[in-house]
Amino acid sequence: MHEVALSMQLARIVSKAADNRKVLVVRLEIGALRQVVPDTLAHAWRFVVKDTNLGASRLDVDWKPVVLECPAGHVAEMPESWGFDCRTCGQPAKVVGGEEFRVLDIELEPRSGQTRERA
């Protein structure tokens, strides 16, 4: 259950960027190879940020599939049913997508007179 550790580290990063302002939305990009369980991450986030300036925030996650590329240049998403060989030519493929874990955007509560603000 590494989602709690991920949420704790993420909360530190977001809190620092928000500079004690109320956070509304944290937008993330997470690849399938990070093996993050969506519901577990959501529960861990709510637990970690409770009673903080992040407490009312929600996570908005863009889940990325595993993408493979072989030496011949074939690129494909990797379904769960096959390994790291190219489906087209059978050569060993390298991972070119699916390892992401990025904060894309942080939406903050607007200051008076503003409609929207980002950190």
Secondary structure by P-SEA (a helix, b strand, c coil): caaaaaaaaaaaaaaaaaccccccbbbbcccccccccaaaaaaaaaaaaccccccccccccccccbbbbcccbbbbbbcccccccccccccbbbbcccccccccccccccccccccccc
